[in-house]
Amino acid sequence: MPLLQIDATPLGPCLHGSEEAPLPSLRRALVRPGPIIVMTHGFKYAPGHPAACPHKHILALDPDIRTWKAKSWPRGLGFGADRPDEGLAIGFGWSARGTIWNAYRQAERAGLCLAELVTMIRRVAPDRPVHLVAHSMGARVALGALPHLRAGAIGRVLLLNGAEYGTAARAAIESEAGHAAEIISVTTRENDLFDFLMERLISAPEHGDRSLAQALPQRPNTLTVQLDHPDTLPSLERAGFRVAPGRARFYCHWSTYLRDGLFDFYRALLREPRHVTLSRLRAQLPDMPDPRWSRVLPWPRPALPAWPFLSRASQAGLSSGGITSNTVNQ
């Protein structure tokens, strides 16, 4: 069973569509070795909703809801191929319908529920790597779980156009679990309008706070990847990850998982973290995101040095088992 469907409920984490605690199912599912990847969605989804259930959409191996945004995250991350070491995918659903303010409040509660789920996982599989993947307001869920977990509970946290403030990220990073985890924020300037609207509609915890795209704290264990910076895709391609450019002329909230080739990169981040290290990525990728609105306004950009992503010696060593899309396409 490569995929478990679990929801945040008033009773705590429960199997989707029931009031059954997930611990027995976790014990059965975690017999299969490999990473444990917990995936969660953002605004407008709700478990069981006829048109917006995440378990029939992006969190499904084979989405039943047919829209242009319904791209299977589990398959993209290497699940469902019946390989003995593919690990376990967990789709974590929470109620994100209604107003944006209601969803923002619900995300905080869902973060507590996610922490409870991760604690269950660690009880069953204390030595297995556990990673989190979240899109949009799901970033608030993922970051909100970290302060309630022990150091080492989470390996990597992958945030895709995260709809949360830098202050919340700082609190998460400074927690025991956050200090030991690696947090990667994937952004594009295609999301500027959505970040702008969030900052106007939801009160910031601190005056002058910004969204994650501009305000993820810079720490040794954090990294911002701006996909539409002109130096990013060429750098990723030199590392073996050919990612398609964005399709939208100006704005797209879903580009961080819809672009062709991105899941090759994400699989590497989560399945081969010892090879695809933050230090290697940081050495090549742009160290500062472009300013907001730079897709529609001209901004001067200094030339960056064309550093090689890996030394020749490193490339030789990794070609037999490291940082290429072919090795993690499994």
C-alpha positions as CSV (number, residue, x, y, z in Angstrom):
1,M,0.0,0.0,0.0
2,P,2.1,3.0,-1.2
3,L,-0.5,5.6,-0.2
4,L,-2.5,6.4,2.9
5,Q,-5.2,9.0,3.0
6,I,-5.5,10.7,6.3
7,D,-7.5,13.8,7.4
8,A,-7.3,16.4,10.2
9,T,-10.5,16.1,12.2
10,P,-11.7,17.3,15.7
11,L,-10.7,13.8,16.9
12,G,-7.2,14.2,15.6
13,P,-5.7,12.5,12.6
14,C,-8.1,9.9,11.1
15,L,-8.3,7.7,8.1
16,H,-10.1,9.5,5.3
17,G,-13.8,9.1,5.5
18,S,-13.9,7.5,8.9
19,E,-13.2,8.2,12.6
20,E,-10.6,5.4,12.7
21,A,-7.2,6.4,14.1
22,P,-4.4,5.8,11.6
23,L,-2.0,4.0,13.8
24,P,-3.0,0.4,12.9
25,S,-2.8,1.3,9.2
26,L,0.5,2.9,9.7
27,R,1.9,-0.2,11.3
28,R,0.8,-2.3,8.3
29,A,1.9,0.2,5.6
30,L,5.4,0.9,7.1
31,V,6.6,-2.6,6.5
32,R,7.7,-1.4,3.1
33,P,11.2,0.4,3.3
34,G,11.9,3.8,1.9
35,P,11.1,7.4,2.8
36,I,7.8,8.6,4.3
37,I,6.5,11.7,2.5
38,V,3.5,13.6,3.9
39,M,1.8,15.8,1.3
40,T,-0.7,18.5,2.1
41,H,-2.7,21.0,0.0
42,G,-3.8,24.6,0.3
43,F,-6.9,26.8,0.1
44,K,-10.3,25.6,-1.3
45,Y,-9.8,21.9,-0.8
46,A,-11.7,19.8,1.8
47,P,-11.8,16.1,2.3
48,G,-15.0,14.6,1.0
49,H,-16.0,17.6,-1.0
50,P,-17.6,16.4,-4.3
51,A,-15.6,18.8,-6.4
52,A,-12.6,19.7,-4.2
53,C,-11.5,16.6,-2.3
54,P,-7.7,16.5,-2.3
55,H,-7.7,12.7,-2.1
56,K,-9.4,12.6,-5.5
57,H,-7.2,15.4,-6.9
58,I,-3.5,16.2,-6.4
59,L,-3.1,13.8,-3.5
60,A,-4.4,10.8,-5.5
61,L,-2.3,8.3,-7.4
62,D,-4.8,8.5,-10.2
63,P,-6.9,11.7,-9.8
64,D,-10.7,11.3,-10.3
65,I,-11.3,15.0,-10.6
66,R,-10.3,16.0,-14.1
67,T,-9.0,19.5,-14.3
68,W,-5.7,21.0,-15.6
69,K,-4.5,21.3,-12.0
70,A,-5.0,17.7,-11.1
71,K,-1.5,16.4,-11.3
72,S,-0.7,13.4,-9.1
73,W,1.9,14.3,-6.4
74,P,2.4,10.7,-5.2
75,R,3.3,9.5,-8.7
76,G,5.5,12.5,-9.3
77,L,7.3,11.7,-6.1
78,G,8.0,8.1,-7.1
79,F,5.1,6.2,-5.6
80,G,2.7,3.7,-7.2
81,A,5.4,1.9,-9.3
82,D,5.3,-1.2,-7.1
83,R,9.0,-1.0,-6.2
84,P,9.8,-2.7,-2.9
85,D,11.7,0.3,-1.5
86,E,9.5,3.2,-2.6
87,G,8.3,3.9,0.9
88,L,5.0,5.4,1.9
89,A,3.1,8.5,0.7
90,I,0.6,10.1,3.0
91,G,-2.0,12.5,1.7
92,F,-3.0,14.8,4.5
93,G,-6.3,16.5,4.0
94,W,-7.8,19.4,6.0
95,S,-10.8,21.7,5.7
96,A,-9.7,24.7,3.7
97,R,-13.0,25.8,2.3
98,G,-15.0,29.0,3.1
99,T,-13.3,32.4,3.4
100,I,-9.5,32.8,3.3
101,W,-9.6,33.9,7.0
102,N,-11.4,30.7,8.0
103,A,-8.9,28.6,6.0
104,Y,-6.0,30.4,7.6
105,R,-7.4,29.6,11.1
106,Q,-8.1,26.0,10.1
107,A,-4.5,25.6,8.8
108,E,-3.2,26.4,12.3
109,R,-5.4,23.6,13.8
110,A,-4.4,21.3,11.0
111,G,-0.7,21.9,11.9
112,L,-1.3,20.5,15.4
113,C,-3.0,17.5,13.9
114,L,-0.1,17.0,11.5
115,A,2.3,17.0,14.4
116,E,0.2,14.4,16.1
117,L,0.4,12.3,12.9
118,V,4.1,12.6,12.6
119,T,4.5,11.6,16.3
120,M,2.5,8.4,15.5
121,I,4.8,7.8,12.5
122,R,7.9,8.2,14.6
123,R,6.5,5.7,17.1
124,V,6.2,3.1,14.5
125,A,9.2,3.9,12.4
126,P,11.7,5.9,14.5
127,D,14.6,5.6,12.1
128,R,12.8,6.2,8.8
129,P,13.2,9.6,7.0
130,V,10.0,11.7,7.1
131,H,9.5,14.7,4.7
132,L,6.7,17.2,4.3
133,V,5.5,18.7,1.0
134,A,3.0,21.5,1.0
135,H,1.5,23.9,-1.5
136,S,0.1,27.4,-0.8
137,M,-1.6,27.6,2.6
138,G,-0.5,24.1,3.3
139,A,2.8,25.7,4.1
140,R,1.1,27.1,7.3
141,V,0.1,23.6,8.1
142,A,3.6,22.1,7.6
143,L,5.4,25.0,9.4
144,G,2.9,25.0,12.2
145,A,3.6,21.3,13.0
146,L,7.3,21.8,13.6
147,P,7.2,23.6,17.0
148,H,5.3,20.6,18.4
149,L,7.8,17.9,17.3
150,R,11.1,16.7,18.6
151,A,14.4,17.3,16.9
152,G,14.9,15.0,14.0
153,A,11.2,14.2,13.5
154,I,11.3,15.8,10.1
155,G,14.0,15.6,7.4
156,R,13.0,18.1,4.7
157,V,10.1,20.5,4.3
158,L,9.3,21.4,0.7
159,L,7.1,24.5,0.4
160,L,5.6,25.3,-3.0
161,N,4.5,28.9,-3.3
162,G,3.9,28.9,0.4
163,A,1.1,31.2,1.6
164,E,2.5,32.1,5.0
165,Y,4.5,34.9,6.7
166,G,8.2,34.9,7.4
167,T,7.5,35.3,11.1
168,A,5.8,32.0,11.2
169,A,8.6,30.4,9.3
170,R,11.1,31.9,11.8
171,A,9.2,30.4,14.7
172,A,9.2,27.0,13.0
173,I,12.9,27.1,12.1
174,E,13.9,28.1,15.6
175,S,12.0,25.1,17.2
176,E,13.8,21.9,18.0
177,A,12.4,20.0,15.0
178,G,12.8,23.1,12.7
179,H,16.4,23.6,13.6
180,A,17.2,20.0,12.7
181,A,15.1,20.0,9.5
182,E,15.9,21.5,6.1
183,I,13.3,23.9,4.7
184,I,13.1,24.6,1.0
185,S,10.8,27.3,-0.4
186,V,10.1,27.0,-4.1
187,T,8.7,30.2,-5.5
188,T,8.1,32.1,-8.8
189,R,7.3,35.7,-9.5
190,E,4.2,34.2,-11.2
191,N,2.8,34.0,-7.7
192,D,3.3,37.7,-6.8
193,L,-0.3,38.6,-7.1
194,F,-1.3,35.9,-4.7
195,D,1.4,36.9,-2.2
196,F,0.3,40.5,-2.5
197,L,-3.4,39.6,-1.9
198,M,-2.5,37.4,1.2
199,E,-0.6,40.3,2.7
200,R,-3.5,42.6,2.2
201,L,-6.2,40.3,3.4
202,I,-4.5,38.5,6.3
203,S,-3.0,40.5,9.2
204,A,0.7,39.9,9.5
205,P,2.0,38.8,12.9
206,E,4.5,41.6,12.9
207,H,4.5,45.0,11.2
208,G,6.2,44.9,7.8
209,D,6.2,41.1,7.6
210,R,6.2,39.6,4.1
211,S,5.2,36.3,2.6
212,L,7.7,33.4,2.4
213,A,8.7,34.2,-1.2
214,Q,10.4,37.3,0.1
215,A,10.9,36.6,3.8
216,L,12.0,33.0,4.4
217,P,14.8,33.5,7.0
218,Q,18.3,32.8,5.6
219,R,19.8,30.0,7.7
220,P,22.2,27.2,6.9
221,N,19.2,24.9,6.8
222,T,16.9,27.0,4.5
223,L,16.9,27.7,0.8
224,T,14.7,29.7,-1.5
225,V,14.5,28.4,-5.1
226,Q,13.0,31.0,-7.5
227,L,12.1,29.0,-10.6
228,D,11.7,32.0,-12.9
229,H,15.0,33.7,-12.1
230,P,16.9,33.5,-15.4
231,D,19.8,31.6,-13.8
232,T,17.8,28.9,-12.0
233,L,16.6,26.6,-14.8
234,P,20.0,26.5,-16.6
235,S,21.6,25.6,-13.2
236,L,19.1,22.8,-12.6
237,E,19.7,21.5,-16.1
238,R,23.4,21.3,-15.6
239,A,22.6,19.2,-12.5
240,G,20.5,16.8,-14.6
241,F,17.0,18.3,-14.0
242,R,15.4,19.7,-17.1
243,V,12.5,21.9,-15.9
244,A,10.1,23.5,-18.3
245,P,9.6,27.3,-18.2
246,G,6.3,28.6,-16.9
247,R,3.4,28.7,-19.2
248,A,1.7,31.8,-17.7
249,R,2.6,35.2,-19.0
250,F,2.3,36.9,-15.6
251,Y,0.4,35.0,-12.9
252,C,0.0,31.3,-11.9
253,H,-0.3,30.0,-8.3
254,W,0.2,26.4,-9.4
255,S,3.4,26.6,-11.5
256,T,5.5,25.2,-8.7
257,Y,4.1,21.7,-9.3
258,L,2.6,21.9,-12.8
259,R,5.8,22.5,-14.8
260,D,7.1,19.5,-16.6
261,G,10.3,18.1,-15.0
262,L,9.8,19.7,-11.6
263,F,8.9,16.4,-9.9
264,D,12.3,14.9,-11.1
265,F,13.9,17.6,-9.0
266,Y,11.6,17.1,-6.0
267,R,12.1,13.4,-6.0
268,A,15.8,14.0,-5.8
269,L,15.4,16.5,-3.0
270,L,13.3,14.0,-0.9
271,R,14.8,10.6,-2.0
272,E,18.4,11.5,-2.3
273,P,19.0,14.3,0.3
274,R,22.6,13.2,0.9
275,H,23.5,13.8,-2.8
276,V,21.3,16.8,-3.5
277,T,22.5,18.9,-0.6
278,L,21.5,22.4,0.2
279,S,25.2,23.5,0.1
280,R,25.6,22.3,-3.5
281,L,22.3,23.9,-4.6
282,R,23.2,27.2,-2.8
283,A,26.6,27.4,-4.5
284,Q,25.0,27.6,-7.9
285,L,21.5,29.0,-7.6
286,P,20.8,32.7,-7.2
287,D,21.2,33.8,-3.6
288,M,18.5,36.4,-3.6
289,P,15.0,36.3,-5.2
290,D,14.0,38.9,-7.7
291,P,11.9,41.8,-6.4
292,R,8.1,41.4,-6.5
293,W,6.5,42.5,-9.8
294,S,9.8,42.0,-11.7
295,R,7.8,39.9,-14.2
296,V,5.9,43.0,-15.2
297,L,8.3,45.8,-14.3
298,P,11.9,46.2,-15.5
299,W,14.5,45.7,-12.7
300,P,18.2,45.9,-13.1
301,R,19.9,42.5,-12.3
302,P,23.6,42.1,-11.6
303,A,25.4,39.4,-13.6
304,L,26.1,36.3,-11.5
305,P,29.3,34.2,-11.8
306,A,28.9,31.0,-13.8
307,W,30.1,28.7,-11.1
308,P,30.0,25.0,-12.0
309,F,27.4,23.1,-10.1
310,L,29.7,20.3,-9.2
311,S,33.5,19.8,-9.6
312,R,34.7,17.3,-12.1
313,A,35.6,15.0,-9.3
314,S,32.2,15.3,-7.7
315,Q,30.5,14.7,-11.1
316,A,32.5,11.5,-11.6
317,G,31.6,10.3,-8.2
318,L,27.9,11.1,-8.5
319,S,27.5,9.7,-12.0
320,S,27.3,6.2,-10.5
321,G,24.7,7.0,-7.9
322,G,24.0,10.6,-7.1
323,I,22.5,13.8,-8.3
324,T,20.9,13.2,-11.6
325,S,17.3,12.9,-12.5
326,N,17.9,9.4,-13.8
327,T,19.1,8.0,-10.5
328,V,16.1,9.3,-8.6
329,N,13.5,8.4,-11.2
330,Q,12.7,5.3,-9.2
